[in-house]
Amino acid sequence: MGEVVKTEAYGLAVKDESGVLSPFSFSRRETGEKDVRFKVLFCGICHTDLSMAKNEWGFTTYPLVPGHEIVGVVTEVGAKVTKFNAGDKVGVGYMVSSCRSCETCSDDQENYCPKMILTSGAKYYDDTITYGGYSDHMVCEEDYIIRIPENLPLDATAPLLCAGTTVYSPMKYHGLLGPGMHIGVVGLGGLGHVAVKFAKAMGTKVTVISTSDKKRDEAISRLGADLFLVSRDPEQMKDVMGTMDGIIDTVSATHSLLPLFDLLKYNGKLIMVGAPEKPLELPVLPLIVGKKMVVGSMVGGIKETQEMMDLAGKHNITADIELISADYVNTAMERLEKADVRYRFVIDVANTLKPTP
C-alpha cells in the first residue's frame, strides 16, 4: 500500500482552552473518487465555534480549526462524483459524514446518526482530525455538500448552513410553517432573525420574544414580525397567553422557561435550539395541565438542509452579517461572547486569510 498523499492547507486554529486563534498549517487528504474539493471563500462564526474553542462542553480536541458555515467554489471533483462540477457554488455545514445505514440515516436525519462526523474537531475514518472552514480550502464527501442557489450572495448565505437549517428543521418537522400557524421566536440573534425570515416567507404568524424592548423596531419594521413581546412585562405576556402553536427558543444563556409555557396553546411545543451551558429549570405542572411539551432539535439532515437552501434561493433569504477579515477573528469571538453582533460574523476567508511565511 502506497503512502497516502495529502495537500497542504492553512487556516486559523485554537491550540488550548484560552480559545485564542492563531495561524496554523496542516494537511487535507487528496480528492478521493467521491470527494469534492472547493476553495473556501467565506465562513460564518457560530456560537458553537466559541463553545468548542473554549472546551465548554468538555470534548474539544486541539488543535481545533473551527468553522461549519462554509461556502466556496468547487475546484476539483473525484472520478465518481455525479452531483457537482468545477465552478459550482457549494457549502458544507455541521457534518462531513455519517454511517449511511442506521435508522436516522435511512430517514434522511444524518445529523442524529450515532456515527455522524462533525466538520471540525472530530475523528475521521482515517483517524485524522477534521478541520473546519477557518481555512483556505475544504475536501468533503459529495453526499454532504450543499448546492448554493446562483442568486444568493455567498457571504450572507454562509450562516444558513447552520443557523438556517437549525431553525428550519424543527419548524418543518413539527408542522409550524404556513398560514394559520402562530410561532414565537425567543431571542433575535443569529438563529432568531433567520427563523423570523423563514417563517414569514412561509406565511406563518411570528411573535418575537425578548428580554428588552430595544429590538422591537428591528423585529417588526425590518424583519416583518407580527408582534413583539418583552418577556419581563407580565401585561404584554398575558395578552398573548395560549395563542402559539410552537416556540423556537434560540437563547444560549440561562433563562426561565415558565413564562414561555403560558404562551403555548394546548398541545403546544417549546423547541430548544439554543444550548445553555448550565441546566435550566423545568416546571412540570404547566406541561401536564396543557399537554404541552419541550423538545430539542439541532441542525437538519442533508436533504432538509438542501431544501432549506433552495427555499432561501426562492425567497431571497440570507442572514444579516458583519463581514470581517481573518485578523479580526479573536476580537469577533470576544464580541460574540457579549452578544455584540448583528447578527452573524462571517470571515472573508479568500481575501484576508493568508499563509504564514
DOMARMI-190749 format. One record per residue (C-alpha): residue number from 1; residue in three letters; chain; y, z, x. Coordinates in nm, 2 decimals, padded with zeros to 4 digits. Layout:
BEGIN
R  seq  type  mol      yy      zz      xx
R  NUM   ALA    A       Y       Z       X
...
***
This chain:
BEGIN
R  seq  type  mol      yy      zz      xx
R    1   MET    A   00.00   00.00   00.00
R    2   GLY    A   00.33  -00.11   00.15
R    3   GLU    A   00.64   00.10   00.19
R    4   VAL    A   00.85   00.15  -00.13
R    5   VAL    A   01.17  -00.05  -00.09
R    6   LYS    A   01.49   00.12  -00.21
R    7   THR    A   01.85   00.02  -00.24
R    8   GLU    A   02.14   00.22  -00.11
R    9   ALA    A   02.37   00.38  -00.36
R   10   TYR    A   02.67   00.61  -00.36
R   11   GLY    A   02.83   00.84  -00.60
R   12   LEU    A   02.95   01.19  -00.66
R   13   ALA    A   02.71   01.49  -00.66
R   14   VAL    A   02.72   01.86  -00.72
R   15   LYS    A   02.54   02.05  -00.43
R   16   ASP    A   02.53   02.40  -00.58
R   17   GLU    A   02.63   02.62  -00.87
R   18   SER    A   03.00   02.60  -00.78
R   19   GLY    A   03.00   02.28  -00.98
R   20   VAL    A   03.22   02.10  -00.73
R   21   LEU    A   03.16   01.73  -00.70
R   22   SER    A   03.17   01.55  -00.36
R   23   PRO    A   03.08   01.21  -00.22
R   24   PHE    A   02.70   01.15  -00.20
R   25   SER    A   02.49   00.87  -00.06
R   26   PHE    A   02.14   00.82  -00.19
R   27   SER    A   01.88   00.56  -00.28
R   28   ARG    A   01.77   00.39  -00.60
R   29   ARG    A   01.44   00.21  -00.65
R   30   GLU    A   01.42  -00.17  -00.62
R   31   THR    A   01.43  -00.36  -00.95
R   32   GLY    A   01.08  -00.34  -01.10
R   33   GLU    A   00.94  -00.61  -01.32
R   34   LYS    A   01.05  -00.42  -01.64
R   35   ASP    A   01.37  -00.28  -01.49
R   36   VAL    A   01.74  -00.37  -01.54
R   37   ARG    A   01.99  -00.32  -01.27
R   38   PHE    A   02.36  -00.30  -01.35
R   39   LYS    A   02.69  -00.23  -01.18
R   40   VAL    A   02.84   00.08  -01.33
R   41   LEU    A   03.20   00.01  -01.45
R   42   PHE    A   03.27   00.33  -01.64
R   43   CYS    A   03.10   00.67  -01.71
R   44   GLY    A   03.21   00.93  -01.96
R   45   ILE    A   03.22   01.30  -01.88
R   46   CYS    A   03.02   01.51  -02.13
R   47   HIS    A   03.03   01.89  -02.16
R   48   THR    A   02.66   01.87  -02.08
R   49   ASP    A   02.76   01.74  -01.73
R   50   LEU    A   02.97   02.06  -01.68
R   51   SER    A   02.69   02.29  -01.80
R   52   MET    A   02.43   02.12  -01.58
R   53   ALA    A   02.67   02.12  -01.28
R   54   LYS    A   02.71   02.49  -01.30
R   55   ASN    A   02.34   02.55  -01.39
R   56   GLU    A   02.44   02.73  -01.71
R   57   TRP    A   02.10   02.66  -01.86
R   58   GLY    A   01.90   02.76  -01.56
R   59   PHE    A   01.71   02.44  -01.48
R   60   THR    A   01.95   02.23  -01.27
R   61   THR    A   01.81   02.06  -00.96
R   62   TYR    A   02.06   02.00  -00.67
R   63   PRO    A   02.20   01.77  -00.56
R   64   LEU    A   02.29   01.66  -00.91
R   65   VAL    A   02.46   01.32  -00.98
R   66   PRO    A   02.58   01.37  -01.34
R   67   GLY    A   02.66   01.11  -01.60
R   68   HIS    A   02.48   00.99  -01.91
R   69   GLU    A   02.75   00.79  -02.08
R   70   ILE    A   02.72   00.49  -01.85
R   71   VAL    A   02.83   00.13  -01.91
R   72   GLY    A   02.84  -00.17  -01.69
R   73   VAL    A   02.73  -00.53  -01.64
R   74   VAL    A   02.38  -00.65  -01.56
R   75   THR    A   02.34  -00.78  -01.20
R   76   GLU    A   01.96  -00.82  -01.19
R   77   VAL    A   01.66  -00.81  -01.42
R   78   GLY    A   01.29  -00.78  -01.34
R   79   ALA    A   01.04  -01.06  -01.38
R   80   LYS    A   00.91  -00.93  -01.72
R   81   VAL    A   01.24  -00.83  -01.87
R   82   THR    A   01.30  -01.02  -02.20
R   83   LYS    A   01.59  -00.85  -02.37
R   84   PHE    A   01.87  -00.88  -02.11
R   85   ASN    A   02.02  -01.12  -01.86
R   86   ALA    A   02.26  -01.10  -01.57
R   87   GLY    A   02.61  -01.07  -01.70
R   88   ASP    A   02.52  -00.88  -02.02
R   89   LYS    A   02.73  -00.57  -02.11
R   90   VAL    A   02.49  -00.27  -02.13
R   91   GLY    A   02.48   00.10  -02.13
R   92   VAL    A   02.25   00.40  -02.06
R   93   GLY    A   02.26   00.73  -02.24
R   94   TYR    A   02.09   01.06  -02.23
R   95   MET    A   01.74   00.94  -02.13
R   96   VAL    A   01.58   00.68  -01.90
R   97   SER    A   01.21   00.71  -02.01
R   98   SER    A   00.95   00.88  -02.23
R   99   CYS    A   00.58   00.87  -02.28
R  100   ARG    A   00.59   00.60  -02.55
R  101   SER    A   00.27   00.73  -02.71
R  102   CYS    A   00.33   01.06  -02.87
R  103   GLU    A   00.43   01.12  -03.24
R  104   THR    A   00.80   01.13  -03.17
R  105   CYS    A   00.80   00.82  -02.96
R  106   SER    A   00.60   00.64  -03.23
R  107   ASP    A   00.87   00.75  -03.47
R  108   ASP    A   01.15   00.60  -03.26
R  109   GLN    A   01.26   00.95  -03.17
R  110   GLU    A   01.20   00.93  -02.79
R  111   ASN    A   01.48   01.19  -02.75
R  112   TYR    A   01.23   01.46  -02.87
R  113   CYS    A   00.94   01.34  -02.66
R  114   PRO    A   00.79   01.63  -02.45
R  115   LYS    A   00.79   01.40  -02.15
R  116   MET    A   01.13   01.25  -02.21
R  117   ILE    A   01.31   01.19  -01.87
R  118   LEU    A   01.68   01.28  -01.85
R  119   THR    A   01.92   01.03  -01.70
R  120   SER    A   02.02   01.28  -01.44
R  121   GLY    A   01.86   01.59  -01.28
R  122   ALA    A   01.51   01.52  -01.39
R  123   LYS    A   01.19   01.42  -01.21
R  124   TYR    A   01.09   01.05  -01.25
R  125   TYR    A   00.74   00.91  -01.23
R  126   ASP    A   00.76   00.86  -00.86
R  127   ASP    A   00.86   01.22  -00.80
R  128   THR    A   01.22   01.13  -00.72
R  129   ILE    A   01.51   01.30  -00.90
R  130   THR    A   01.70   01.09  -01.14
R  131   TYR    A   02.06   01.03  -01.06
R  132   GLY    A   02.32   00.96  -01.33
R  133   GLY    A   02.62   00.74  -01.38
R  134   TYR    A   02.88   00.90  -01.15
R  135   SER    A   02.76   00.63  -00.91
R  136   ASP    A   02.81   00.26  -00.82
R  137   HIS    A   02.50   00.12  -00.99
R  138   MET    A   02.21   00.20  -01.21
R  139   VAL    A   01.84   00.10  -01.24
R  140   CYS    A   01.66   00.17  -01.57
R  141   GLU    A   01.36   00.05  -01.77
R  142   GLU    A   01.45  -00.23  -02.01
R  143   ASP    A   01.34  -00.03  -02.32
R  144   TYR    A   01.60   00.24  -02.25
R  145   ILE    A   01.90   00.01  -02.21
R  146   ILE    A   02.16  -00.03  -02.49
R  147   ARG    A   02.34  -00.36  -02.55
R  148   ILE    A   02.71  -00.32  -02.59
R  149   PRO    A   02.89  -00.55  -02.85
R  150   GLU    A   03.12  -00.80  -02.69
R  151   ASN    A   03.42  -00.69  -02.89
R  152   LEU    A   03.42  -00.33  -02.77
R  153   PRO    A   03.62  -00.22  -02.46
R  154   LEU    A   03.37  -00.08  -02.22
R  155   ASP    A   03.58   00.22  -02.11
R  156   ALA    A   03.63   00.36  -02.46
R  157   THR    A   03.27   00.27  -02.56
R  158   ALA    A   03.10   00.47  -02.29
R  159   PRO    A   03.12   00.81  -02.47
R  160   LEU    A   02.94   00.66  -02.77
R  161   LEU    A   02.62   00.66  -02.57
R  162   CYS    A   02.61   01.04  -02.60
R  163   ALA    A   02.89   01.16  -02.84
R  164   GLY    A   02.84   00.87  -03.08
R  165   THR    A   02.46   00.89  -03.11
R  166   THR    A   02.47   01.28  -03.12
R  167   VAL    A   02.68   01.28  -03.44
R  168   TYR    A   02.55   00.96  -03.60
R  169   SER    A   02.18   01.05  -03.57
R  170   PRO    A   02.19   01.37  -03.79
R  171   MET    A   02.43   01.23  -04.04
R  172   LYS    A   02.20   00.93  -04.09
R  173   TYR    A   01.87   01.14  -04.08
R  174   HIS    A   02.00   01.39  -04.34
R  175   GLY    A   02.14   01.12  -04.57
R  176   LEU    A   02.50   01.23  -04.53
R  177   LEU    A   02.66   00.89  -04.48
R  178   GLY    A   02.81   00.69  -04.76
R  179   PRO    A   03.02   00.71  -05.08
R  180   GLY    A   02.96   01.02  -05.29
R  181   MET    A   02.88   01.24  -04.99
R  182   HIS    A   03.11   01.51  -04.85
R  183   ILE    A   03.07   01.64  -04.50
R  184   GLY    A   03.26   01.89  -04.29
R  185   VAL    A   03.32   01.84  -03.92
R  186   VAL    A   03.37   02.16  -03.72
R  187   GLY    A   03.58   02.11  -03.41
R  188   LEU    A   03.79   01.80  -03.34
R  189   GLY    A   03.69   01.73  -02.98
R  190   GLY    A   03.48   01.47  -02.81
R  191   LEU    A   03.20   01.49  -03.07
R  192   GLY    A   03.41   01.58  -03.37
R  193   HIS    A   03.66   01.29  -03.35
R  194   VAL    A   03.38   01.04  -03.33
R  195   ALA    A   03.19   01.20  -03.62
R  196   VAL    A   03.51   01.15  -03.83
R  197   LYS    A   03.53   00.78  -03.74
R  198   PHE    A   03.17   00.70  -03.82
R  199   ALA    A   03.16   00.90  -04.14
R  200   LYS    A   03.48   00.74  -04.27
R  201   ALA    A   03.36   00.39  -04.17
R  202   MET    A   03.06   00.45  -04.40
R  203   GLY    A   03.27   00.57  -04.69
R  204   THR    A   03.19   00.94  -04.66
R  205   LYS    A   03.45   01.21  -04.76
R  206   VAL    A   03.53   01.41  -04.45
R  207   THR    A   03.69   01.75  -04.41
R  208   VAL    A   03.78   01.87  -04.06
R  209   ILE    A   03.74   02.24  -04.00
R  210   SER    A   03.93   02.40  -03.71
R  211   THR    A   04.04   02.75  -03.60
R  212   SER    A   04.41   02.65  -03.60
R  213   ASP    A   04.65   02.41  -03.77
R  214   LYS    A   04.76   02.22  -03.46
R  215   LYS    A   04.53   01.92  -03.51
R  216   ARG    A   04.59   01.87  -03.88
R  217   ASP    A   04.82   01.56  -03.85
R  218   GLU    A   04.59   01.41  -03.59
R  219   ALA    A   04.28   01.45  -03.82
R  220   ILE    A   04.44   01.32  -04.14
R  221   SER    A   04.71   01.08  -04.04
R  222   ARG    A   04.54   00.91  -03.74
R  223   LEU    A   04.17   00.96  -03.78
R  224   GLY    A   04.16   00.93  -04.15
R  225   ALA    A   04.00   01.27  -04.25
R  226   ASP    A   04.04   01.35  -04.62
R  227   LEU    A   04.10   01.73  -04.58
R  228   PHE    A   04.18   01.98  -04.30
R  229   LEU    A   04.08   02.34  -04.31
R  230   VAL    A   04.18   02.63  -04.09
R  231   SER    A   03.86   02.84  -04.08
R  232   ARG    A   04.06   03.16  -04.03
R  233   ASP    A   04.25   03.11  -04.35
R  234   PRO    A   04.05   03.26  -04.64
R  235   GLU    A   04.25   03.09  -04.91
R  236   GLN    A   04.20   02.75  -04.76
R  237   MET    A   03.83   02.81  -04.72
R  238   LYS    A   03.80   02.94  -05.08
R  239   ASP    A   03.94   02.63  -05.23
R  240   VAL    A   03.65   02.41  -05.10
R  241   MET    A   03.36   02.66  -05.14
R  242   GLY    A   03.04   02.49  -05.24
R  243   THR    A   03.17   02.13  -05.21
R  244   MET    A   03.00   02.00  -04.89
R  245   ASP    A   02.66   01.83  -04.87
R  246   GLY    A   02.65   01.89  -04.49
R  247   ILE    A   02.85   02.02  -04.20
R  248   ILE    A   02.83   01.89  -03.84
R  249   ASP    A   02.91   02.18  -03.61
R  250   THR    A   03.02   02.04  -03.27
R  251   VAL    A   03.16   02.36  -03.12
R  252   SER    A   03.01   02.48  -02.79
R  253   ALA    A   03.20   02.81  -02.79
R  254   THR    A   03.07   03.13  -02.96
R  255   HIS    A   03.18   03.13  -03.32
R  256   SER    A   03.09   03.27  -03.67
R  257   LEU    A   02.86   03.07  -03.89
R  258   LEU    A   02.91   03.28  -04.21
R  259   PRO    A   03.24   03.11  -04.32
R  260   LEU    A   03.07   02.77  -04.30
R  261   PHE    A   02.77   02.86  -04.52
R  262   ASP    A   03.02   02.92  -04.81
R  263   LEU    A   03.14   02.57  -04.79
R  264   LEU    A   02.80   02.42  -04.85
R  265   LYS    A   02.65   02.31  -05.18
R  266   TYR    A   02.31   02.42  -05.30
R  267   ASN    A   02.06   02.28  -05.06
R  268   GLY    A   02.34   02.20  -04.81
R  269   LYS    A   02.27   02.16  -04.43
R  270   LEU    A   02.46   02.31  -04.14
R  271   ILE    A   02.37   02.09  -03.85
R  272   MET    A   02.42   02.23  -03.50
R  273   VAL    A   02.50   01.97  -03.23
R  274   GLY    A   02.72   02.19  -03.01
R  275   ALA    A   02.54   02.41  -02.76
R  276   PRO    A   02.70   02.75  -02.72
R  277   GLU    A   02.59   02.93  -02.40
R  278   LYS    A   02.54   03.26  -02.59
R  279   PRO    A   02.33   03.31  -02.91
R  280   LEU    A   02.51   03.30  -03.24
R  281   GLU    A   02.46   03.55  -03.53
R  282   LEU    A   02.27   03.40  -03.82
R  283   PRO    A   02.34   03.57  -04.15
R  284   VAL    A   02.02   03.50  -04.36
R  285   LEU    A   02.12   03.61  -04.71
R  286   PRO    A   02.36   03.32  -04.77
R  287   LEU    A   02.08   03.08  -04.67
R  288   ILE    A   01.84   03.24  -04.92
R  289   VAL    A   02.06   03.26  -05.22
R  290   GLY    A   02.19   02.90  -05.18
R  291   LYS    A   01.87   02.74  -05.05
R  292   LYS    A   02.08   02.63  -04.75
R  293   MET    A   01.95   02.55  -04.40
R  294   VAL    A   02.06   02.55  -04.04
R  295   VAL    A   01.91   02.27  -03.83
R  296   GLY    A   01.96   02.14  -03.48
R  297   SER    A   01.99   01.79  -03.36
R  298   MET    A   02.05   01.62  -03.03
R  299   VAL    A   02.11   01.25  -02.93
R  300   GLY    A   01.93   00.98  -03.13
R  301   GLY    A   01.64   00.77  -03.01
R  302   ILE    A   01.69   00.43  -02.86
R  303   LYS    A   01.66   00.23  -03.18
R  304   GLU    A   01.90   00.47  -03.35
R  305   THR    A   02.15   00.45  -03.06
R  306   GLN    A   02.15   00.07  -03.07
R  307   GLU    A   02.20   00.09  -03.45
R  308   MET    A   02.50   00.32  -03.39
R  309   MET    A   02.64   00.09  -03.12
R  310   ASP    A   02.61  -00.22  -03.34
R  311   LEU    A   02.78  -00.03  -03.62
R  312   ALA    A   03.06   00.07  -03.38
R  313   GLY    A   03.10  -00.30  -03.30
R  314   LYS    A   03.12  -00.39  -03.67
R  315   HIS    A   03.38  -00.14  -03.74
R  316   ASN    A   03.56  -00.14  -03.40
R  317   ILE    A   03.48   00.23  -03.35
R  318   THR    A   03.55   00.37  -03.00
R  319   ALA    A   03.62   00.71  -02.85
R  320   ASP    A   03.97   00.83  -02.77
R  321   ILE    A   03.97   00.86  -02.40
R  322   GLU    A   04.17   00.96  -02.09
R  323   LEU    A   04.07   00.72  -01.81
R  324   ILE    A   04.06   00.89  -01.47
R  325   SER    A   03.99   00.80  -01.11
R  326   ALA    A   03.69   00.93  -00.93
R  327   ASP    A   03.90   01.16  -00.71
R  328   TYR    A   04.03   01.34  -01.03
R  329   VAL    A   03.68   01.44  -01.15
R  330   ASN    A   03.69   01.80  -01.03
R  331   THR    A   04.02   01.85  -01.20
R  332   ALA    A   03.88   01.69  -01.51
R  333   MET    A   03.59   01.93  -01.51
R  334   GLU    A   03.83   02.23  -01.49
R  335   ARG    A   04.03   02.09  -01.78
R  336   LEU    A   03.72   02.02  -01.98
R  337   GLU    A   03.62   02.39  -01.94
R  338   LYS    A   03.95   02.48  -02.10
R  339   ALA    A   03.91   02.21  -02.38
R  340   ASP    A   04.22   02.04  -02.23
R  341   VAL    A   04.12   01.68  -02.31
R  342   ARG    A   04.19   01.43  -02.59
R  343   TYR    A   03.91   01.36  -02.64
R  344   ARG    A   03.69   01.24  -02.37
R  345   PHE    A   03.74   01.18  -01.99
R  346   VAL    A   03.60   00.85  -01.87
R  347   ILE    A   03.57   00.77  -01.49
R  348   ASP    A   03.69   00.43  -01.38
R  349   VAL    A   03.39   00.40  -01.15
R  350   ALA    A   03.41   00.04  -01.04
R  351   ASN    A   03.78   00.06  -00.94
R  352   THR    A   03.80   00.41  -00.79
R  353   LEU    A   03.46   00.52  -00.66
R  354   LYS    A   03.43   00.41  -00.30
R  355   PRO    A   03.16   00.48  -00.05
R  356   THR    A   03.23   00.73   00.23
R  357   PRO    A   03.29   00.57   00.57
***
